[in-house]
Amino acid sequence: MSTAEATESRSKSSAILGVARRIPATLAFIAVILVVGIVGQGLWRPLAGTDLFDAVAYGLPALEQGRWWTPITGTFFVIQPWVYIPTILGFWGMAYLEHRRGWRVALLYYWFGQLFAIFGSALLLTGGRALPWPWAQQLAQTLDVGASGGTMACIAAAIGLFAAPWRQRAWFVVLGFAAISLLYLGSLADVEHALAILLVLSVDRSLRVQRTTVHEQRMLAVSIVVALGVVQLIVMLIPTNGPFGETDLWLETALPDVLFDTAVILVIAAGLWRGRRWAWIIAIILAAINIIIGLLAVLVRVAVVLSIEEDAAGSVQGDLDVTASAGVLWLAYLIFLIVTRAAFRVWRRARSLGGTPVSVDEVKQIIKKDGGGTLSWMTTWDNMEYLRTSSGGIVPFQLRSGAAIALADPLGPPEGHADSVREFIAAAEEHAVTPCFFSASARTREHLPEGWQALTVADDTIIDLAGLTFQGKAWARVRQSFSRAEREGMTFRLTRLAEVSWGTRQQLKAISESWVGDKGLPEMRFTLGTLHEAEDPEVRLALAISPEGDVDGLLSWLPVYGAGGRIDGWTLDLMRRRDGGFGAVMEFLIGSSAKAFSEEGAEILSLSGAPLAHESPVDEGGIASLLSRMGGMLEPVYGFRSLHQFKKKFNPRYEPIYLLYRDEGDLARIGGGLTRAFLPDATLRQLTAAGVDLIRS
């Protein structure tokens, strides 16, 4: 083994030991269960039916017969060998809880949950067996072993420590699991699980549906209704034995009802996802129908149980049991829909986010008055929409493929940025579109709601102009471009597009069209400008002119305003060069521009960020890796990574540029929206052809 491998092995061992030291109680529990499994032989043969099982198992019969020790002893036994796997895996909740809050809290939750589940189930069944209720009467005679009551309590407590929005999602998964298991499987363990979860829920109070975001409420509404449809289909194919009785293997009379529900669910799911009011109304009606049918099924079931002709009616009892159980689930869903009704107020597809209109001239005035970032002037380009906020700010965005993509940081008074971020998110969710911020700075990231994610998509490369002399080894290539340009008679010209001659303008168009013609896709937009954007009188052009009067290269520079109308710097946008022209033209143009702007009093020069060219650190996860692969595939077409490497010649400092989004579930829609924002004019054929070429490359 090499030294590096040995070091890595020791590092992994240390990490494992470090985790183990944080969860001693959990590991001790698992160890005791395994030792008991070896001593009692439960690891390789079933415990049920043995004399040992009757002595250690808990349940109402054991308590009535005075075996008071069984709630403790039964905790450490497992009923079947294969059950050891889910039993041990179930301790993840206790491990997480112990890691976060310590072993005392973990043990407290475990034993309170375990004992409450055991004694609560016994109390419930004591009352239930007094009724003509076969399910309760059967469970009242049942014994059980296992640690699942305590582990379910720890899982529920651990969920309360999750960050939003995963906390609410996990709660619904656990509650759904408990409800479905209780209604359709109905074993003693299922009763214990439900009671343990309800105990923690009543104490923890971390489930707050009304405090979740509109997006989260819509997502949960869709997830729950789809789960209801899936459950109803599954229970037609497997026998069940819940509180409402047993079901047959195939319920022909229930089939029409289930297929009707499934068809309606498929229709309304997409509408609920988009917050449509009509989908919410149909869901309410569907839930009400299932509740009424379920209630009637319960009444009929009671009548059947009380009837002396119960055996004759047995052929329909299975159908009634499924219908009654489904009615309970639909009742819970109806309550959820009513509580979250404000999330479903959209009647039609959003064309904008509303508010009073904002002109481009007004946007420019706000940038000049309150200042902006290095990308703020891009928000004045075509296809931008604007949301006016209560703080006097403006959020520029594009609405693409169901995503509201805010560009750069909100504009306006700095003290109102937090309000602008919050109101943009609220407006997007109100109109059932996915909000995100693209090419935003750390300033916007600071004002995000809890649970939002940040992904670095590029690095803003900034040159500080104060005291810039191009001296030293680091600037050798730039100085060489100056010397070579002087030898070859190249001249530098800083101007505006409206000020150049007709002939020069035609050369600029020819250079740009030649560059575009080499690509399989049209020019990218959104954060990448064209000559059209360079027509803005606020935009400066840097030209490299050969001795023959040819334009060998051009740059366009966007103003970076500080507060009070002062220009603090310039941001590089358009970069084009003539084939066969001056070789070091870009170094010459950028270096000469830096000199000129420094002499004018500018403080910074931003070379902007190359999309998908950020060098992601390891801890940015799988999404960053995906974007990195995408950048690699697009490299043959647009050369973003080559551009990123080129900018290093100018020794810039880096400031991260972020994609800010709610969670990973939004990335598919955001990806489609960004594709259309960057390539609004690309046809499906062009995109497909480019995709094939990228794959081949």
C-alpha positions, 0 to 999 in steps of 0.5 A, a space after each residue: 500500500 502506498 503512502 497516499 493510500 495509507 493516509 486515505 485509509 487512516 482518514 476514513 477510519 478516523 471519520 468512521 470512529 468520529 461518527 461512532 463516538 457521536 452515537 454510542 447509545 444507538 450502537 449500544 442498542 443495536 449491539 444488544 439486539 444482535 447479542 440477544 438474537 444470537 443467544 435466543 437464536 432469533 437471528 436464524 429461526 423465527 421467534 414466534 410460536 416458541 416458549 421464549 416468545 410467550 415469556 418476553 413478548 408484549 401486548 394486551 394479553 401479557 399485561 393482563 396476565 401480569 407479565 409487567 416486564 415484557 415492554 422492556 424484554 420484548 424491545 430487544 427481540 425480533 420476530 423473524 430473522 429477515 426483520 433484523 434488516 429493517 429493525 437495524 436500518 430503522 435506528 437511523 432516526 435515533 442515530 441522527 437524533 443522538 448526533 444532533 442533540 446528544 444521547 440523553 435526548 435520543 434515549 428519552 425519545 426512544 423509551 417514551 415512544 416505545 412505552 407509549 406505543 405499547 401501553 397506548 395500543 393496549 388501552 386502545 384495544 381494551 376499548 375496541 374489543 368491547 365493541 363488535 369490531 373483529 379487527 380490534 378483537 383479533 389484535 387484543 389477543 396478539 403479542 408482539 416484539 420489536 423496537 419499532 415503536 421507539 425507532 419510529 418516535 426517533 425518526 419523527 423527532 429527527 424529522 423535526 430537525 430537518 431544514 425546510 422544505 425537507 422537514 414538511 416533506 418528510 413529515 408527510 411521507 412518515 404520516 402517509 406510511 403510518 396511515 396507509 399501513 394502519 388502514 390496509 395492513 392493520 397489524 399491532 406493529 402498525 398501531 404502535 407506529 401510528 401512536 409513536 408518531 402522533 406522540 412526537 407530532 403532538 410534542 414536537 409541533 414542527 409540522 406547520 403546513 400553513 407556514 410552508 411556501 405556496 410552491 411547497 403546498 402545491 407540490 404536496 397536494 400533487 404528491 398526496 393525490 398521486 399517492 392516493 391513486 397509486 394506493 387504491 390501485 395497489 390494494 385491488 391487487 393484494 389482500 388487506 386486513 385493516 380496521 374496516 375488515 379484510 379484502 379479497 385479492 381482486 375487487 371487481 365491484 371497486 374497480 370502476 370507482 378506483 379507475 374513475 379516481 385515477 382518471 380524475 387524478 391524472 387530469 387534476 395533478 398538472 393543474 394542482 402543480 401550477 396552482 390552478 383554481 379549477 384543479 383545486 375545485 375538482 380535487 375538493 369535489 373528488 375528495 368529497 365524493 370519496 368521503 361520502 362513499 366511504 361514510 356510506 361504506 362504514 354504515 353498511 359495514 356496521 349494519 353487516 356486522 350487526 346483522 345475523 346474515 353477515 355470512 350472506 353479505 360477505 361477498 361485498 364486505 371486502 369492497 366496503 372495507 377498501 372504500 371505507 379506508 380510502 374515505 379516511 385518506 380522502 378526508 385527510 386530503 380534503 382537510 389539507 386542501 382547505 388549509 392550503 386553499 390560498 395556494 390555488 388561486 391561478 385561473 390561467 397560465 401566467 404571461 407576466 407577474 403583474 404590477 404596474 408597467 416599468 419602462 427601460 428608461 425608468 430602469 436606466 434611471 434607477 441604475 444611475 440613481 442607486 447604482 448597480 452591479 457589474 451585470 445590471 446594465 444587461 437588465 435593460 436589454 430586449 425581452 426583459 420584464 420588470 416587477 416593481 416592489 414596495 421598497 421602490 426597487 425593481 426585479 428584472 426577469 424573463 418568464 421562460 418555460 414556466 420559470 421566472 428567471 431574475 437576472 443579476 441582483 434586484 435594482 433600487 435602494 440597497 436597503 430595499 433589496 430584501 423586500 424585492 427578493 421576497 416580493 419577487 418570489 411571492 409574485 412568482 409563486 402566486 402565478 404558479 411559475 418557478 422563481 430563481 435568480 441567475 447571475 446573482 451576487 452574494 448580496 442577493 444570496 444573503 436575503 434568500 428565504 430559509 431552505 433556498 440553495 445557491 450554486 456557483 455557475 460562474 466567476 466574475 473576473 474583476 480587474 482593479 484599475 487603481 494603480 494599474 501599471 502592467 509591470 511585473 512578470 504577471 503582465 508580460 503577455 499583455 505588454 507583449 501585445 502592446 509591443 507587437 501592436 506597435 510594430 505592426 501599426 495597430 491602433 486602438 480606438 474607444 468609441 460608440 457604435 453610433 459614432 463609427 462610419 458606415 464602412 466600419 459598421 459594415 465591417 463589424 457586422 461582417 465579423 459578427 456574422 462570420 463568427 455566428 456562421 461557424 456555430 451550429 446555433 444562433 448567437 446566445 442572448 440573456 447575459 451575452 449581448 450582440 451588436 444590437 445591444 451595442 447600439 445603446 449610446 451608454 455602451 462603449 466600443 473598443 476597436 483594433 484598427 490595422 494600418 489598412 483601416 480594417 477592424 481586426 477586433 472589437 469589444 463592447 463595454 457596459 457601464 457599471 454605475 455607482 450611486 449618484 450617477 457616477 460610473 465606477 467601472 465597465 463590464 466586458 460584453 461582446 468579443 469578436 475578432 477578424 479571421 486572419 487579423 492581428 494575433 494578440 488582438 484581444 490582449 491588446 484591446 482589453 489592456 488598452 481599454 483598461 488603460 483608457 478607463 483608468 485614466 478616465 477615473 474608473 475603479 474596476 474593469 469586469 471581464 464578466 463570467 463565462 457561463 458553465 466555466 466555473 471550476 466547482 469545488 468538491 463540496 458543491 455536489 452532483 448538480 455542480 458536476 452536471 453543469 460542469 459536464 454540460 460546460 464541457 459538451 458546449 465547449 466545442 460550440 461556444 468555447 466558454 472554458 477557453 474564454 475563462 482560461 484566457 481571462 486569467 492572463 489579466 490577473 483578475 480577482 474573482 467574485 462568485 456568480 450564483 444560481 439561486 433556487 428553492 430546491 433540486 425539484 425546480 432544476 428541470 424547469 429552470 434548465 428549460 427556462 435558461 435554455 430558452 433565455 440563452 437561445 430564444 431564436 434556436 429552432 428545435 432542429 438546431 437544438 437537436 442537431 447541436 445535441 447530436 454533435 455534442 454527443 459525438 464530440 
